[in-house]
Amino acid sequence: MKLRLPHRIDRYVARHVLLATLGVWAVLLGFDVILDFAGELKDVGKEGYSLSHAVMYEIFTIPRRLYTLFPTVAVIGSLLGLGGLAARSELTAMRAAGVSRLQIGLGALLPLALITVLMIGNIESIAPAGEQRAQMLASAKSGELIMARYSGLWAREGQLFLNARAGGPRTEGDETWIELQDVRLYQFDGDGRLRSLAQARTAEHRGGKWTLHDVERAHFLPRSVVVDKIAKENWNTQLDEQSLAATLAKPRYLTSRELSANIEYLRRNQLDAGTFVTTYWARWFYPVQVIVLVLATFPFAFASLRSGGLGKRLFTGIIIGVGYILAEQMLVNLSEVFHFDVRIAYTLTPTLLLAICWGWLGRRL
């Protein structure tokens, strides 16, 4: 019986923390979606953007919102779950039965660690795919251009389809332009037949004009194929920097593999990869962030929250979560300004939080 007692307590604690976490998640996600949906309603009726587009846009962004909200949700959920047990003196009873604080903490941490693994899988698969479809729906606000990101950058203008394997903004002095790498242009006729296929090493948008370099274009005639090779040519299109910015300038919507590829491309061409590097390492430190935030709540659950109510636990959780996020963002911004390794910022923030919570508050245990 004594050997089974810790396992039962683990499941009991995990169940309470999990239910509290799911409840908080549902509430915060609901508020987030409703507020954003209210903003989307003002665009309904523009061009081809309908109410169904707005609804589907919100649905497609839910996986990304779940990932973003979870660290804060984990803090509040663990505080509500453990705080509820503490308020009913159940934690005291567990301690009197010989269960250590470590055992109770592991029971609370287990369901949150499992959800963290699911969120990591989510941001590497479901969330980027959902954002791609959401951006396609959002493009209906502006009419003809339809943007997506799958196997690189895809864009459509009428019967012309563009695919670029990589690319991004480039800066030289005071001039900034868009450069796409390994570009393919598919031109179809009104019946859906492929008329021509052009491959270009790069495509540059400078001075309001597109220029293709090292172009090889195949024209598909009824009985033959004619291939032209051109070192440089102008490309007349309505695509501009603003049209491509939604896809190129949002590294937080890319998978880690895509982020790594963009970082390699930018560094190879001696370009600034700071935003992509920051987002890339944020993915690696995400589980650390969740675990540290949850560990930081334990002194509150075991000590001062014994006599506190729901409001006190909720307020404490929000303060810890928001304070941590703000401190981390400040250090990340400082790393970009003073050019030190962003991994230092991601390491220093959880270290400071644990030192404060377990050093200062832990003395009250």
C-alpha positions in Angstrom: 0.0 0.0 0.0 2.8 2.4 0.8 4.4 1.7 -2.6 1.2 2.6 -4.4 0.4 5.7 -2.4 2.8 8.1 -4.2 1.5 6.9 -7.6 -2.1 7.6 -6.6 -1.1 11.0 -5.3 0.7 11.8 -8.5 -2.4 11.0 -10.5 -4.6 13.0 -8.1 -2.4 16.1 -8.2 -1.9 15.8 -12.0 -5.7 15.6 -12.6 -6.4 18.7 -10.6 -3.6 20.7 -12.3 -4.7 19.4 -15.7 -8.3 20.3 -15.3 -7.4 23.8 -14.0 -5.0 24.3 -16.9 -7.5 23.2 -19.5 -10.1 25.5 -18.0 -7.8 28.5 -18.0 -6.7 27.7 -21.5 -10.3 27.6 -22.8 -11.1 31.0 -21.2 -8.0 32.8 -22.4 -8.2 31.3 -25.9 -11.8 32.3 -26.1 -11.1 35.9 -25.2 -8.2 36.0 -27.6 -10.2 34.6 -30.5 -13.3 36.8 -29.8 -11.2 40.0 -29.6 -9.4 39.2 -32.8 -12.6 38.2 -34.6 -14.2 41.5 -33.7 -11.3 43.2 -35.5 -11.7 41.0 -38.5 -15.4 42.0 -38.8 -14.5 45.5 -40.0 -12.9 43.9 -43.1 -15.9 41.8 -44.0 -17.3 42.9 -47.4 -14.0 44.2 -48.7 -13.2 42.6 -52.1 -13.9 38.9 -51.7 -13.6 38.8 -47.9 -16.8 37.4 -46.4 -18.0 36.4 -42.9 -17.1 32.8 -43.6 -13.5 33.9 -44.4 -13.3 35.7 -41.1 -14.5 32.6 -39.2 -12.2 30.2 -41.0 -9.3 32.7 -40.5 -9.8 32.5 -36.7 -10.1 28.7 -36.8 -6.8 28.3 -38.7 -5.0 30.5 -36.2 -6.1 28.6 -33.2 -3.1 26.2 -33.2 -0.6 29.1 -33.1 -2.6 30.8 -30.4 -2.6 27.7 -28.3 1.2 27.6 -28.5 1.6 31.2 -27.7 -0.8 31.2 -24.7 0.4 28.0 -23.1 3.3 29.3 -20.9 1.0 31.8 -19.2 -1.8 29.2 -19.0 0.6 26.7 -17.4 1.5 29.2 -14.7 -2.1 30.1 -13.8 -3.3 26.5 -14.2 -0.6 25.1 -11.8 -1.3 27.9 -9.3 -5.1 27.2 -9.4 -4.6 23.4 -9.2 -2.1 23.4 -6.4 -3.6 26.4 -4.7 -6.9 24.7 -4.6 -5.4 21.7 -2.9 -3.5 24.0 -0.5 -6.7 25.9 0.4 -8.5 22.7 1.3 -5.4 21.6 3.4 -4.9 18.6 1.1 -1.3 19.5 0.5 -0.8 19.5 4.3 -2.4 16.1 4.5 -0.1 14.8 1.8 2.9 16.2 3.6 1.7 14.6 6.9 1.4 11.2 5.0 5.1 11.4 4.2 4.9 12.7 0.6 7.7 15.1 -0.3 7.2 18.4 -1.9 9.3 17.1 -4.8 6.8 14.2 -5.3 3.9 16.6 -5.3 5.7 19.0 -7.7 6.5 16.2 -10.1 2.8 15.2 -10.1 1.9 18.8 -11.0 4.6 19.1 -13.6 3.8 15.8 -15.4 0.6 16.8 -17.4 2.2 20.2 -18.2 5.3 18.6 -19.6 3.2 16.3 -21.8 1.2 19.3 -23.1 4.5 21.1 -23.7 5.7 18.2 -26.0 2.4 18.4 -27.9 2.8 22.2 -28.3 6.3 21.6 -29.7 4.9 19.2 -32.3 2.1 21.7 -32.9 4.4 24.6 -33.8 6.4 22.4 -36.1 3.5 21.1 -38.1 -0.1 22.1 -37.5 0.4 25.8 -36.6 2.5 26.8 -39.6 0.1 25.0 -42.0 -2.8 26.8 -40.3 -1.1 30.2 -40.6 -0.5 29.5 -44.3 -4.1 29.0 -44.9 -5.1 31.9 -42.7 -2.8 34.2 -44.8 -4.4 32.9 -48.0 -7.9 33.9 -46.6 -6.6 37.3 -45.4 -5.3 38.0 -48.9 -8.9 38.1 -50.1 -9.1 41.5 -48.5 -6.8 43.0 -51.1 -8.2 41.2 -54.2 -6.1 39.4 -56.8 -3.0 38.3 -54.9 -3.1 35.0 -53.1 -0.2 34.2 -50.8 0.8 30.9 -49.3 4.0 29.3 -47.9 4.5 25.7 -48.7 7.8 24.4 -50.2 9.1 27.9 -50.2 7.2 31.1 -51.1 4.2 30.8 -53.4 2.3 33.7 -54.9 -0.3 34.0 -57.6 -1.2 36.8 -59.9 -3.9 36.0 -62.4 -2.7 33.0 -64.4 0.9 33.4 -63.3 2.3 31.4 -60.3 5.5 32.2 -58.6 7.6 29.8 -56.4 10.8 30.9 -54.6 12.7 28.5 -52.5 14.2 31.2 -50.2 14.5 34.9 -49.9 14.0 38.0 -47.8 14.9 41.7 -47.4 18.4 42.9 -48.3 20.0 46.2 -47.2 23.0 48.0 -48.7 23.7 51.4 -47.3 20.3 53.3 -47.1 18.7 51.1 -49.8 16.5 48.1 -48.9 15.0 45.7 -51.4 13.5 42.2 -51.7 15.6 39.4 -53.2 14.1 35.9 -54.0 16.3 32.9 -54.6 15.7 29.9 -57.0 12.6 31.4 -58.6 10.2 29.6 -60.9 7.4 31.3 -62.9 4.6 29.1 -64.2 2.4 30.8 -66.9 -0.9 29.1 -67.7 -3.5 30.0 -70.3 -7.3 30.4 -69.7 -7.8 26.6 -70.2 -5.3 25.7 -67.5 -2.6 24.6 -69.9 1.0 25.4 -69.0 2.3 28.0 -71.6 5.7 28.6 -70.2 8.1 27.8 -67.3 10.8 30.2 -66.4 13.6 29.5 -63.9 15.7 32.3 -62.5 18.6 32.3 -60.1 17.4 35.4 -58.3 14.6 38.0 -58.6 15.2 41.5 -57.2 12.6 44.1 -56.4 14.5 47.5 -56.5 13.2 50.9 -57.4 9.7 49.7 -57.8 10.7 47.2 -60.5 11.4 43.5 -60.6 14.5 42.1 -62.3 15.2 38.5 -63.1 18.8 37.2 -63.3 20.1 34.1 -65.1 16.7 33.2 -66.6 16.0 30.0 -68.5 12.5 30.0 -70.0 10.7 27.1 -71.8 7.8 28.0 -74.1 5.5 25.0 -74.6 4.2 25.1 -78.2 1.6 22.6 -79.7 4.4 20.4 -81.1 7.6 21.6 -79.7 9.4 23.3 -76.8 11.4 26.4 -77.3 14.0 27.3 -74.6 15.5 30.8 -74.2 18.4 31.8 -71.9 18.6 35.4 -70.8 21.2 36.8 -68.4 18.9 39.6 -67.2 15.4 40.8 -67.9 12.7 43.0 -66.4 9.5 41.4 -65.1 6.3 43.4 -65.2 4.0 42.4 -62.3 1.9 43.9 -59.6 3.7 41.9 -56.9 5.6 44.3 -54.6 7.4 44.3 -51.2 4.1 44.8 -49.3 2.5 41.8 -51.1 5.4 39.6 -50.1 6.1 41.0 -46.6 3.3 39.0 -44.9 5.1 35.8 -45.9 8.8 36.9 -45.8 8.7 39.0 -42.6 7.0 36.6 -40.1 9.6 34.1 -39.0 7.4 33.2 -36.0 5.1 31.4 -38.4 7.9 29.2 -39.9 9.0 25.7 -38.8 12.4 25.3 -37.2 13.8 23.8 -40.4 12.6 26.8 -42.4 14.1 29.1 -39.9 17.4 27.3 -40.0 17.4 27.5 -43.8 16.7 31.2 -43.8 19.4 31.8 -41.2 21.9 29.9 -43.3 20.9 31.9 -46.5 21.1 35.3 -44.7 24.5 34.6 -43.1 25.9 33.1 -46.4 25.0 36.4 -48.0 26.2 38.5 -45.1 22.7 39.7 -44.2 21.1 40.4 -40.8 19.5 37.2 -39.5 18.8 38.5 -36.1 15.0 38.1 -36.1 15.2 34.5 -37.5 17.9 33.6 -34.9 15.8 35.0 -32.1 12.7 33.1 -33.1 14.8 29.9 -33.8 16.2 29.8 -30.2 12.9 30.8 -28.7 11.6 27.4 -30.0 14.5 25.5 -28.3 14.0 27.4 -25.0 10.2 27.0 -25.0 10.1 23.9 -22.9 12.6 25.5 -20.5 10.3 28.5 -20.2 7.2 26.4 -19.3 9.0 24.2 -16.8 10.7 27.2 -15.1 7.4 29.1 -14.9 5.7 26.2 -13.3 8.5 25.6 -10.8 8.4 29.2 -9.8 4.8 28.8 -8.7 5.5 26.0 -6.2 6.7 28.3 -3.3 3.3 30.2 -3.6 1.3 26.9 -3.6 3.1 25.5 -0.6 3.3 28.6 1.4 1.5 31.9 1.1 -1.4 30.7 -1.0 -2.6 28.3 1.7 -4.7 31.1 3.1 -5.4 32.8 -0.2 -8.5 32.6 -2.4 -9.0 32.1 -6.1 -8.5 35.8 -6.8 -5.1 35.9 -5.1 -3.9 32.8 -6.9 -5.1 34.1 -10.3 -3.5 37.5 -9.7 -0.2 35.9 -8.7 -0.2 33.7 -11.7 -0.8 36.6 -14.1 2.0 38.7 -12.4 4.5 35.8 -12.7 3.6 35.0 -16.3 3.4 38.6 -17.6 6.5 39.7 -15.6 8.6 36.8 -17.0 7.5 37.5 -20.6 8.3 41.2 -20.3 11.7 40.5 -18.7 12.6 38.0 -21.3 11.5 40.3 -24.2 13.6 43.1 -22.7 16.7 41.0 -22.5 16.1 39.7 -26.0 15.8 43.2 -27.3 19.0 44.2 -25.4 20.8 41.3 -27.1 19.8 42.7 -30.5 20.9 46.2 -29.6 24.3 45.3 -27.9 24.9 42.2 -30.2 25.4 39.6 -27.6 24.2 36.0 -28.0 20.4 35.7 -27.6 20.9 32.4 -25.8 22.3 34.4 -22.9 19.0 36.3 -22.6 16.9 33.1 -22.8 19.1 31.5 -20.1 19.4 34.5 -17.8 15.6 35.1 -17.5 14.6 31.7 -16.1 17.7 31.6 -13.8 16.7 35.0 -12.3 13.1 33.9 -11.8 14.0 30.7 -10.1 16.5 32.6 -7.9 13.8 35.1 -6.8 11.0 32.6 -6.2 13.0 29.9 -4.5 15.5 32.1 -2.8 13.2 34.8 -1.4 9.9 33.1 -1.2 11.3 29.7 -0.5 12.5 30.8 2.9 8.9 31.0 3.9 8.3 27.3 3.3 
